[in-house]
Amino acid sequence: MLKGKTIILGISGGIAAYKSAALASLLVKEGADVRTIMTANATQFISPLTFESLTGHKCVVDTFDRNFEFQVAHVSLAQKADAILVAPATANVLAKLAHGLADDMLSTTLLASRAPKIVAPAMNTGMYENPATRRNLSLLEADGFTIAHPVSGRLACGDEGAGKMLEPELLLQYLQRACTAPKDMEGLKVLVTAGPTQEALDPVRYLTNHSSGKMGYALAKACAQRGASVTLVSGQTALTPPLFVHTVPVVSAQDMFEAVKDHHSRMDIIIKAAAVADYRPSFISDEKVKKSGDALSLPLARTRDILSFLGEQKPAGQFLCGFSMETQNLLENSRKKLLKKRLDMIVANHLKEPGAGFQTDTNKVTLIGKDFEKELPLLSKEEVSHQILTTILQQRKNSSLHD
């Protein structure tokens, strides 16, 4: 996602600077070319050598450093940048940036750059909630800065409240979104379903499947990165919902049906990646079902077929994409499902294919439409997601040309 991108990581003088080292490491692992700039105060909390060791580049502190290569340093860095993130961003730095002050290497570089800019505030709660800081954040937003707002928690000063900088993994998502090009889904509303459903038998037990939700979450994240307004209807998973996505948690197949029904008519694209139970217990016991003999007879009833409902109710212009997981006759069964459910595209994957199926971080799929079939190699679920979205956008474009 960030391979080949130049990211400037600015570090100002706050205790949260230690998190920026972990972020620099994450960015390098993503394949980014990471350049760091520290304020003089930041060097009191963490050494420039730390960032130089992690990134392989000189960490710039002094605007007039004579050991820097012979260029106007702040201009050359500003021109290289695909995105700039200041983390932590102190109240002082926010104030300088909001008013266009440029008295050190970090502020001059930001002022000279046209790259997307993100600030991650970190400070005492009183400072963060001070009207001057709120006013400065509003000015920065008006100027096009993205604010990675801090969360509440225990701060270094011992106070409890807002002002704690976001964790590196979340800040990474901000940079991924800023650097994802093109923003070819801006203005589109997308609904994604993900994860398993749980069908209660009694207060203790339920029927479910092995879905982790990873494919659906990757799709929701990719849609948001490409500029879409995303609603994620998710069954119970161990995953953290992606940023920039409206998540609707559900439990049962009926819960998911109701949530999808509430949202579907407003969507331009629906991608149904959830593994929904086909059957549920006919009767839910109020008490734990006790053992009785060697066998248990469990009558089951059909759940609502969400994909069939969506196909039947699909408004003009909406693109409907389903998923098919098979253990045999993959393409034949998937094509039948495509036609039966009135889908525009189906993503077919074979449960027994190495690296595909449930719980993995990779997938190997075939994209099938009414007049096309595209087999993808084994890819990360993130890469698969972008391939799916690119194909959907192309099919929507082809459809509009033929209308």
C-alpha positions in Angstrom: 0.0 0.0 0.0 2.8 2.4 0.9 5.6 0.8 -1.2 7.6 3.5 -3.0 5.8 6.3 -1.1 7.8 9.0 0.6 6.4 9.7 4.1 7.7 12.6 6.2 7.2 11.8 9.9 7.4 14.9 12.0 8.0 14.5 15.8 7.4 17.3 18.2 8.2 17.6 21.9 5.8 15.3 23.8 6.1 12.0 25.7 4.1 10.3 23.0 7.2 10.6 20.8 8.2 7.1 21.8 5.2 5.8 19.8 6.5 7.5 16.7 9.5 5.1 16.7 7.1 2.2 16.5 5.2 4.0 13.7 8.4 4.6 11.7 9.1 0.9 12.0 5.6 0.0 10.7 6.1 2.4 7.8 9.4 0.9 6.8 7.8 -2.6 6.9 5.1 -1.3 4.5 7.8 -0.4 2.0 7.7 3.4 2.6 10.7 5.7 2.3 10.5 7.4 5.7 12.1 10.7 6.3 12.0 12.1 9.9 12.1 15.7 11.1 12.3 16.5 14.8 11.8 19.7 16.7 14.6 20.6 19.1 12.2 19.8 22.0 11.4 16.4 20.6 15.1 15.4 21.0 14.7 15.8 24.8 12.3 12.8 24.7 13.8 10.5 22.1 17.1 10.5 20.2 17.4 11.3 16.5 19.6 8.2 16.3 16.6 6.0 17.0 14.8 7.2 13.9 18.0 7.1 11.8 18.5 3.5 12.8 14.9 2.6 11.9 14.7 4.5 8.6 18.2 4.4 7.3 18.0 8.2 6.7 19.4 11.2 8.6 16.9 12.6 11.0 16.7 16.4 10.4 16.6 18.7 13.3 18.5 21.9 12.4 17.3 24.0 9.4 20.9 25.1 8.9 22.6 21.8 9.2 25.7 22.1 7.0 26.0 18.3 6.8 22.7 18.0 4.9 23.1 17.4 1.1 23.4 20.6 -0.9 19.8 21.5 -1.5 17.4 23.9 0.2 16.6 21.2 2.8 13.0 22.1 3.7 12.0 22.6 0.1 13.6 19.3 -1.1 11.9 17.3 1.6 8.6 19.1 0.9 8.8 18.2 -2.8 9.6 14.5 -2.1 6.7 13.9 0.2 3.6 11.9 -0.7 2.2 12.6 2.8 3.3 14.3 6.0 2.3 13.2 9.4 3.1 15.1 12.6 2.9 12.7 15.5 2.9 13.8 18.2 1.6 17.3 17.4 1.9 19.4 20.5 -0.4 22.4 21.2 2.6 24.7 20.3 3.2 23.1 16.9 -0.6 23.1 16.1 -0.6 26.9 16.9 2.3 27.5 14.6 0.9 25.5 11.8 -2.5 27.1 12.1 -1.1 30.6 11.7 1.6 29.8 9.1 4.6 30.4 11.4 7.8 28.8 10.1 10.7 29.0 12.6 12.2 25.5 12.4 12.7 22.7 10.0 9.4 21.0 10.7 7.2 24.0 10.3 9.0 25.3 7.2 8.7 22.0 5.5 5.0 21.7 6.2 4.5 25.3 4.9 6.4 24.5 1.7 4.7 21.2 0.9 1.5 20.5 -1.1 1.3 16.9 0.0 -1.6 15.7 2.2 -0.9 16.7 5.8 -2.1 14.9 9.0 -1.6 16.0 12.6 -2.0 13.7 15.6 -2.5 15.9 18.6 -1.1 14.7 22.0 -1.2 16.8 25.1 -2.7 17.3 28.5 -6.6 17.4 28.5 -6.7 21.0 29.6 -4.5 22.0 26.7 -6.4 19.9 24.2 -9.8 21.3 25.4 -8.6 24.9 25.6 -10.5 27.2 23.2 -7.3 28.3 21.6 -6.3 24.7 20.7 -9.9 23.9 19.5 -9.7 27.1 17.3 -6.4 26.1 15.9 -7.6 22.6 15.0 -10.6 24.2 13.2 -8.3 26.5 11.2 -6.1 23.5 10.2 -9.1 21.5 9.1 -10.3 24.5 7.0 -6.8 24.6 5.4 -7.1 20.9 4.4 -5.2 19.2 7.3 -6.6 15.9 8.5 -6.8 15.7 12.2 -6.2 12.3 13.8 -8.0 13.2 17.0 -6.6 11.8 20.2 -8.5 9.4 22.4 -9.3 9.5 26.1 -7.2 7.6 28.7 -4.6 8.0 31.4 -2.1 10.6 30.3 1.6 10.9 31.2 0.7 13.7 33.7 -1.5 11.4 35.6 -4.8 13.0 34.4 -7.6 11.0 32.8 -9.2 12.5 29.7 -8.8 13.3 26.1 -5.4 14.0 24.7 -3.8 10.5 24.3 -2.2 10.1 20.8 -3.6 7.4 18.6 -1.7 4.1 18.4 0.8 3.6 15.5 -1.4 1.0 13.8 -4.3 3.5 13.6 -2.0 6.3 12.4 -0.8 4.0 9.7 -4.4 3.7 8.4 -4.5 7.5 8.1 -1.4 7.5 5.9 -2.6 4.6 3.9 -5.8 6.5 3.2 -3.9 9.7 2.3 -1.6 7.9 -0.1 -4.1 5.6 -1.8 -4.5 6.8 -5.3 -6.7 7.4 -7.1 -9.7 8.4 -4.9 -11.9 6.9 -7.5 -14.8 6.0 -5.2 -15.5 9.5 -3.9 -19.2 10.2 -3.7 -20.1 6.5 -3.7 -22.0 4.8 -0.9 -20.9 1.3 -0.2 -22.4 -1.4 2.0 -20.1 -4.3 3.0 -21.1 -7.3 5.1 -18.5 -9.3 7.0 -17.9 -12.1 9.5 -20.0 -15.0 10.7 -23.4 -15.1 12.2 -24.3 -16.8 15.5 -27.6 -18.7 15.8 -28.5 -19.3 19.4 -29.5 -22.8 20.6 -29.8 -21.8 24.3 -28.2 -19.2 26.6 -24.8 -21.1 26.4 -24.5 -22.5 22.8 -24.9 -21.3 19.3 -24.3 -22.5 15.7 -21.7 -20.6 13.7 -18.9 -21.0 11.1 -15.2 -20.4 10.9 -15.3 -16.9 9.2 -12.9 -14.4 10.7 -14.3 -11.4 8.9 -10.9 -10.5 7.5 -12.0 -10.4 3.8 -15.0 -8.1 4.5 -13.0 -5.8 6.8 -10.2 -5.5 4.2 -12.9 -4.6 1.6 -14.5 -2.0 3.9 -11.0 -0.5 4.6 -10.1 -0.4 0.9 -13.4 1.3 0.0 -12.8 4.0 2.6 -9.2 4.4 1.4 -10.5 5.1 -2.1 -12.9 7.7 -0.9 -16.2 5.9 -0.5 -18.7 6.4 2.3 -18.8 2.9 3.8 -21.2 1.1 6.0 -19.9 -2.2 7.4 -22.5 -4.7 8.8 -20.4 -7.1 10.8 -21.0 -10.3 12.7 -19.1 -11.0 15.9 -15.3 -11.0 15.1 -12.0 -10.5 17.0 -11.1 -7.7 14.5 -11.0 -3.9 15.2 -13.3 -2.1 12.9 -11.4 -0.1 10.3 -11.2 3.7 10.6 -13.4 6.0 8.4 -16.1 3.3 8.3 -19.6 3.3 9.9 -19.8 -0.1 11.6 -23.1 -1.8 12.4 -22.5 -4.8 14.8 -24.9 -7.7 14.5 -25.1 -11.2 15.9 -27.6 -13.5 14.1 -28.6 -13.9 10.4 -31.9 -12.1 11.2 -30.0 -9.2 12.8 -27.9 -9.0 9.6 -30.9 -9.1 7.4 -32.6 -6.3 9.3 -29.5 -4.1 9.2 -28.9 -4.7 5.5 -32.6 -4.0 4.8 -32.4 -0.7 6.7 -29.4 0.5 4.5 -29.5 -1.2 1.1 -31.7 1.1 -0.9 -29.4 4.1 -0.4 -26.3 2.2 -1.6 -24.5 2.5 -4.9 -22.5 -0.7 -4.3 -23.2 -3.7 -2.0 -20.5 -6.3 -1.4 -21.8 -9.2 0.6 -18.7 -10.9 2.0 -20.3 -12.2 5.3 -20.6 -16.0 5.9 -24.3 -16.1 6.9 -25.8 -19.2 8.5 -28.2 -20.9 6.1 -30.1 -22.6 9.1 -30.9 -21.7 12.7 -32.3 -23.8 15.5 -36.1 -23.9 15.2 -36.5 -23.3 18.9 -34.2 -21.4 21.3 -34.3 -22.8 24.8 -34.6 -20.3 27.7 -32.5 -22.7 29.8 -29.3 -24.7 29.0 -30.2 -27.9 27.1 -29.0 -30.8 29.3 -27.4 -33.9 28.0 -29.9 -36.7 27.4 -28.7 -40.0 25.9 -26.1 -40.4 23.2 -27.7 -38.3 20.5 -29.4 -35.0 20.2 -32.0 -34.2 17.6 -31.8 -30.6 16.6 -34.6 -29.3 14.3 -33.4 -26.4 12.1 -35.2 -23.7 10.1 -34.0 -21.7 7.1 -32.7 -18.2 7.8 -33.6 -15.3 5.5 -31.7 -15.3 2.3 -30.1 -11.8 2.4 -28.5 -12.1 -1.1 -31.7 -13.2 -2.7 -33.6 -10.3 -1.1 -31.0 -7.8 -2.3 -31.2 -9.2 -5.9 -35.0 -9.0 -5.9 -35.0 -5.5 -4.4 -32.0 -4.0 -6.3 -32.7 -0.5 -7.5 -31.6 0.7 -10.9 -27.9 1.5 -11.1 -26.9 -0.4 -7.9 -24.1 -2.9 -8.2 -24.5 -6.1 -6.3 -21.5 -8.4 -5.6 -21.7 -11.6 -3.7 -19.2 -14.2 -2.5 -19.2 -18.0 -3.1 -17.2 -20.4 -1.1 -17.1 -23.9 -2.5 -15.4 -27.2 -1.9 -16.1 -28.6 -5.4 -17.3 -27.5 -8.8 -16.2 -23.9 -7.9 -16.9 -22.1 -11.2 -20.1 -24.0 -12.1 -21.7 -23.5 -8.7 -20.6 -19.9 -8.5 -22.1 -19.1 -12.0 -25.4 -20.7 -10.9 -25.4 -18.5 -7.8 -24.6 -15.4 -9.9 -27.7 -16.0 -12.0 -30.0 -17.3 -9.3 -29.4 -14.4 -7.0 -29.4 -11.8 -9.8 -25.9 -10.6 -9.0 -23.7 -8.3 -11.1 -20.5 -10.1 -9.9 -19.5 -13.0 -7.7 -16.2 -13.6 -6.0 -15.5 -17.3 -6.0 -13.0 -19.0 -3.7 -12.2 -22.6 -3.0 -12.1 -23.6 0.7 -9.5 -26.3 0.0 -7.2 -24.0 -2.0 -3.9 -23.4 -0.1 -3.8 -19.9 1.3 -7.5 -19.3 0.6 -10.6 -19.6 2.8 -11.3 -18.8 6.4 -8.9 -17.3 8.9 -6.1 -16.7 6.4 -4.4 -13.3 5.6 -4.4 -14.3 1.9 -6.9 -15.4 -0.6 -7.1 -16.8 -4.1 -10.3 -15.9 -5.9 -11.9 -15.8 -9.3 -14.1 -12.8 -10.2 -17.1 -13.8 -12.3 -19.6 -11.7 -14.1 -22.3 -12.3 -16.7 -19.7 -12.0 -19.5 -16.3 -12.2 -17.9 -14.2 -14.4 -15.7 -10.9 -13.2 -14.1 -8.8 -15.6 -12.0 -6.4 -13.8 -9.5 -3.2 -15.3 -8.1 -2.7 -15.8 -4.4 -2.7 -12.3 -2.9 -3.1 -10.6 0.5 -6.7 -9.9 1.3 -5.9 -6.2 1.0 -4.6 -6.7 -2.5 -7.6 -8.9 -3.4 -9.9 -6.2 -2.1 -8.5 -3.5 -4.4 -8.6 -5.9 -7.4 -12.3 -6.5 -6.6 -13.0 -2.8 -6.3 -11.2 -2.0 -9.5 -13.2 -4.6 -11.4 -16.5 -3.4 -9.9 -15.7 0.2 -11.0 -14.8 -0.9 -14.5 -18.1 -3.0 -14.8 -20.1 0.0 -13.5 -18.4 2.2 -16.1 -19.1 -0.4 -18.9 -22.7 -0.6 -17.8 -23.2 3.2 -17.9 -21.7 3.3 -21.4 -24.2 0.8 -22.6 -27.2 2.5 -21.0 
